[in-house]
C-alpha cells in the first residue's frame, strides 16, 4: 500500500487553518495515539502531518484512504506486492479518474513467486 514518505510542505496553503483543533497536532511523547480520527478531512490532516518534522508516515490496507491521499497528491511512494495467480476482478487501486504517474524505484522477486515493487510518484509539471 502507499507509503506517504518523507514529510514535506503541504500542497494546500489552507491546510493549517481548517483543522486547528485536530488531535494530530497534540502528540503525546512525540507519538500519535492509535485509534484517533482527525477532526478534519483526512487529506488536510495528512498534509498537516507532512509539514511537521519527524519520520515517514505509512498507511496500510485501506483502499478508500489510499485513493483519497493519491487524489490529493499526498503519496510519495507506493509499495505493492504482486502475487502469482489471476483473481479475475476486484477494486482498482488506481481508478481512471485519479491519474497517478509512477516511477519504478525497486523490484524484488521473493522466494514464493511474489514480487515486491516500490514506486515513486512523479509530479507532473
Backbone bond lengths (Angstrom), bond angles and torsions (degrees), N, CA, C in turn:
res aa  C-N    CA-C-N  psi(-1)  N-CA   C-N-CA  omega(-1)  CA-C   N-CA-C  phi
1 X - - - 1.454 - - 1.525 109.11 -
2 X 1.303 116.37 168.24 1.463 119.30 -176.75 1.518 112.83 -60.89
3 X 1.291 114.58 140.45 1.463 121.92 169.96 1.514 105.51 -106.84
4 X 1.273 117.27 125.46 1.449 120.56 -175.37 1.518 110.26 -67.10
5 X 1.309 117.71 -30.74 1.455 121.48 172.34 1.513 114.54 84.79
6 X 1.330 115.13 -168.89 1.460 119.60 -177.28 1.521 110.89 -58.87
7 X 1.292 115.02 142.81 1.457 119.52 179.95 1.508 109.75 -73.50
8 X 1.316 116.02 139.79 1.453 122.07 179.43 1.513 107.81 -146.98
9 X 1.311 118.94 170.66 1.460 120.09 -178.86 1.520 111.46 -56.73
10 X 1.309 115.94 140.33 1.454 121.05 179.36 1.517 110.26 -67.07
11 X 1.334 114.86 151.46 1.451 119.01 179.37 1.519 111.54 -81.37
12 X 1.309 117.95 -16.76 1.459 121.18 -178.40 1.520 110.17 -102.54
13 X 1.349 117.72 118.70 1.460 118.89 -178.29 1.520 113.04 -68.08
14 X 1.322 117.29 -19.34 1.463 119.12 -178.12 1.519 112.77 -93.40
15 X 1.333 117.55 1.96 1.459 120.12 -176.03 1.523 112.38 -59.37
16 X 1.324 118.11 -31.80 1.461 119.65 -176.76 1.516 112.40 -83.31
17 X 1.324 118.35 -8.18 1.455 119.30 -176.57 1.516 113.27 -107.60
18 X 1.320 118.47 -19.20 1.452 119.19 -173.96 1.518 114.49 -88.04
19 X 1.302 119.59 -17.93 1.465 119.75 178.41 1.531 109.30 -135.42
20 X 1.343 117.24 59.44 1.462 119.81 -174.67 1.519 113.38 -67.03
21 X 1.317 118.81 -20.70 1.457 120.16 -177.17 1.519 112.86 -100.46
22 X 1.311 116.25 16.55 1.449 120.06 -178.73 1.524 110.74 -61.26
23 X 1.309 116.49 138.03 1.458 120.41 176.25 1.518 110.73 -65.93
24 X 1.327 116.66 -15.61 1.455 119.86 177.88 1.524 111.41 -68.70
25 X 1.349 117.29 -14.30 1.463 121.24 176.40 1.524 111.70 -78.58
26 X 1.315 117.31 -19.82 1.453 121.26 -165.87 1.527 111.72 -118.38
27 X 1.349 117.61 63.53 1.457 118.15 178.70 1.524 110.85 -68.72
28 X 1.306 115.52 147.92 1.459 120.48 175.99 1.524 107.40 -99.77
29 X 1.314 116.72 124.33 1.460 122.35 -178.53 1.527 111.54 57.31
30 X 1.341 116.47 33.66 1.457 120.59 177.57 1.507 114.71 76.76
31 X 1.324 118.20 5.42 1.463 120.53 -178.06 1.519 109.10 -125.37
32 X 1.305 115.51 144.28 1.456 120.06 176.81 1.515 109.38 -81.14
33 X 1.312 115.54 146.42 1.458 119.46 174.97 1.522 107.95 -75.50
34 X 1.328 116.38 140.53 1.456 119.10 178.22 1.519 109.45 -78.93
35 X 1.312 115.47 154.08 1.455 120.17 177.07 1.521 114.20 80.47
36 X 1.304 119.19 8.40 1.462 122.04 178.79 1.521 109.53 -101.57
37 X 1.303 116.56 129.98 1.455 121.01 177.75 1.527 109.53 -94.20
38 X 1.310 117.03 144.12 1.472 118.76 176.99 1.519 110.16 -67.45
39 X 1.308 116.12 155.66 1.458 121.84 -179.72 1.528 111.89 -92.42
40 X 1.299 117.19 15.55 1.454 122.12 178.66 1.529 106.85 -141.78
41 X 1.335 117.22 171.40 1.466 118.62 178.98 1.529 111.51 -54.60
42 X 1.313 115.58 141.41 1.462 121.36 -175.22 1.526 113.87 -53.95
43 X 1.334 120.04 -46.64 1.472 117.88 179.01 1.533 112.62 -58.04
44 X 1.317 118.16 -36.33 1.472 120.34 178.27 1.519 110.90 -67.95
45 X 1.325 117.01 -40.07 1.466 120.47 179.29 1.529 110.50 -64.45
46 X 1.328 117.05 -42.08 1.462 120.30 179.87 1.530 110.21 -67.86
47 X 1.330 117.50 -40.25 1.466 120.40 177.14 1.523 110.35 -58.93
48 X 1.321 117.23 -39.44 1.470 120.84 178.53 1.525 110.98 -66.90
49 X 1.325 116.74 -41.61 1.461 119.76 178.00 1.527 110.91 -61.60
50 X 1.325 116.96 -39.24 1.460 120.50 -179.53 1.522 111.98 -66.76
51 X 1.327 118.27 -21.72 1.459 121.55 177.32 1.521 111.66 -76.41
52 X 1.331 117.04 -22.26 1.455 121.55 -176.73 1.527 109.71 -83.00
53 X 1.324 115.63 158.98 1.458 119.24 176.38 1.523 108.64 -77.77
54 X 1.291 115.66 158.42 1.452 120.02 178.39 1.510 110.74 140.15
55 X 1.307 115.78 -167.72 1.458 121.77 -176.09 1.510 112.94 -87.64
56 X 1.301 114.73 -159.19 1.453 122.15 -179.03 1.518 111.21 -74.76
57 X 1.308 114.68 158.72 1.465 122.21 175.29 1.520 105.87 -115.14
58 X 1.322 118.25 127.11 1.458 122.05 -178.58 1.519 110.19 -117.30
59 X 1.327 115.78 147.16 1.453 122.13 176.35 1.525 106.46 -134.61
60 X 1.310 116.86 130.51 1.459 121.36 -178.36 1.519 110.28 -129.20
61 X 1.320 116.25 137.26 1.448 121.55 163.28 1.512 119.70 78.25
62 X 1.287 120.93 13.91 1.461 120.80 178.53 1.517 109.89 -126.29
63 X 1.327 116.11 106.62 1.450 120.64 -179.29 1.523 111.35 -63.21
64 X 1.321 117.80 -40.85 1.471 119.85 -178.27 1.531 111.32 -66.90
65 X 1.334 117.64 -38.75 1.466 120.91 177.80 1.525 109.59 -68.35
66 X 1.326 117.89 -43.25 1.466 121.52 179.06 1.523 110.44 -58.48
67 X 1.324 117.03 -44.63 1.469 120.10 179.84 1.527 111.62 -63.87
68 X 1.338 117.04 -41.55 1.467 119.89 178.75 1.528 111.22 -60.39
69 X 1.323 115.83 -46.69 1.460 120.23 -176.23 1.527 112.03 -72.62
70 X 1.337 117.66 -36.53 1.463 120.94 174.89 1.526 110.04 -63.43
71 X 1.324 116.37 -44.47 1.459 121.22 -179.56 1.515 113.01 -63.49
72 X 1.326 116.61 -30.24 1.469 121.59 -179.78 1.535 111.83 -87.45
73 X 1.336 117.34 -1.81 1.462 120.46 -179.79 1.516 113.59 72.01
74 X 1.328 117.78 27.34 1.459 121.57 -176.17 1.525 113.69 -100.23
75 X 1.324 118.32 -0.69 1.465 121.35 -178.72 1.521 108.66 -97.21
76 X 1.316 116.43 126.80 1.460 122.28 178.53 1.523 112.37 -95.76
77 X 1.320 117.06 -33.81 1.468 122.33 -177.94 1.519 109.48 -136.38
78 X 1.336 115.29 148.23 1.463 121.92 174.72 1.520 106.61 -127.51
79 X 1.317 115.92 126.44 1.462 121.23 176.99 1.526 107.87 -113.96
80 X 1.318 115.03 127.38 1.458 120.67 -177.48 1.513 110.32 -127.53
81 X 1.312 115.50 146.52 1.456 122.36 170.63 1.522 106.48 -113.08
82 X 1.325 116.92 124.85 1.456 121.25 178.85 1.527 107.46 -107.77
83 X 1.343 114.56 121.99 1.460 121.80 -178.48 1.517 109.95 -99.30
84 X 1.340 117.44 142.32 1.460 118.81 177.53 1.531 109.63 -69.39
85 X 1.303 115.53 136.92 1.461 120.64 179.91 1.512 109.58 129.48
86 X 1.289 115.99 162.30 1.464 120.89 -179.06 1.516 109.05 -119.40
87 X 1.312 116.10 124.34 1.461 120.62 178.39 1.524 111.12 -86.81
88 X 1.324 116.47 -29.43 1.452 119.97 177.33 1.519 114.59 82.73
89 X 1.314 118.37 3.90 1.465 119.34 179.79 1.508 110.36 175.05
90 X 1.298 115.04 -168.95 1.454 120.28 179.19 1.506 111.79 122.10
91 X 1.312 115.15 176.88 1.460 121.18 -179.35 1.525 109.71 -83.54
92 X 1.316 115.20 144.34 1.460 120.57 179.14 1.520 110.28 -87.62
93 X 1.331 116.37 138.54 1.458 120.78 173.89 1.522 109.59 -73.43
94 X 1.321 116.84 -38.43 1.457 122.31 -177.66 1.529 109.64 -113.80
95 X 1.325 117.56 81.18 1.463 118.69 178.46 1.528 110.73 -67.61
96 X 1.321 116.38 158.99 1.465 121.00 -173.96 1.525 113.53 -63.22
97 X 1.333 118.88 -21.16 1.467 120.26 -179.39 1.528 112.92 -83.04
98 X 1.340 117.97 -3.04 1.465 122.19 177.11 1.527 107.95 -123.39
99 X 1.339 117.82 85.17 1.465 118.56 179.76 1.527 110.87 -70.06
100 X 1.322 116.15 126.70 1.463 121.81 -179.65 1.525 107.81 -130.94
101 X 1.319 116.27 120.34 1.462 120.82 176.07 1.524 108.22 -90.65
102 X 1.327 116.29 130.75 1.458 121.51 -177.38 1.526 110.37 -124.81
103 X 1.332 114.68 147.23 1.465 122.16 175.38 1.524 107.12 -122.84
104 X 1.326 116.71 126.99 1.463 120.78 -178.87 1.524 110.67 -66.52
105 X 1.322 116.31 127.23 1.462 122.74 177.01 1.521 109.53 -97.84
106 X 1.345 116.05 -45.12 1.458 119.64 179.86 1.523 109.94 -158.06
107 X 1.326 114.61 155.29 1.454 122.29 174.31 1.519 107.12 -143.54
108 X 1.312 115.93 130.27 1.458 119.60 -177.87 1.526 109.81 -136.56
109 X 1.334 116.88 118.45 1.461 118.44 175.15 1.527 110.02 -72.67
110 X 1.302 115.51 136.70 1.462 120.49 177.57 1.530 108.23 -98.72
111 X 1.300 118.37 164.35 1.456 122.89 -174.33 1.516 115.54 -62.05
112 X 1.307 118.60 -18.20 1.459 121.41 -174.96 1.531 112.96 -102.56
113 X 1.329 117.59 15.17 1.458 121.16 179.94 1.512 114.03 91.90
114 X 1.312 116.98 -9.15 1.467 121.78 177.78 1.527 108.34 -77.29
115 X 1.337 116.40 143.47 1.461 121.32 175.56 1.523 108.07 -115.81
116 X 1.331 116.14 124.46 1.468 122.19 176.90 1.530 107.33 -95.22
117 X 1.341 115.63 124.85 1.469 120.18 -178.60 1.521 109.88 -126.75
118 X 1.313 115.22 145.31 1.463 120.99 175.40 1.518 107.90 -126.69
119 X 1.332 115.00 132.09 1.464 122.37 179.26 1.516 109.76 -121.99
120 X 1.313 115.53 149.06 1.464 123.17 172.60 1.520 106.55 -103.80
121 X 1.340 116.94 136.15 1.449 118.38 175.52 1.527 108.24 -74.35
122 X 1.314 116.46 143.13 1.448 123.41 -177.87 1.519 107.68 -108.67
123 X 1.328 115.41 123.63 1.456 120.68 178.75 1.517 108.06 -82.86
124 X 1.335 115.31 122.32 1.462 119.59 179.01 1.519 109.11 -83.95
125 X 1.323 116.15 133.56 1.452 119.34 -179.64 1.507 111.83 -104.44
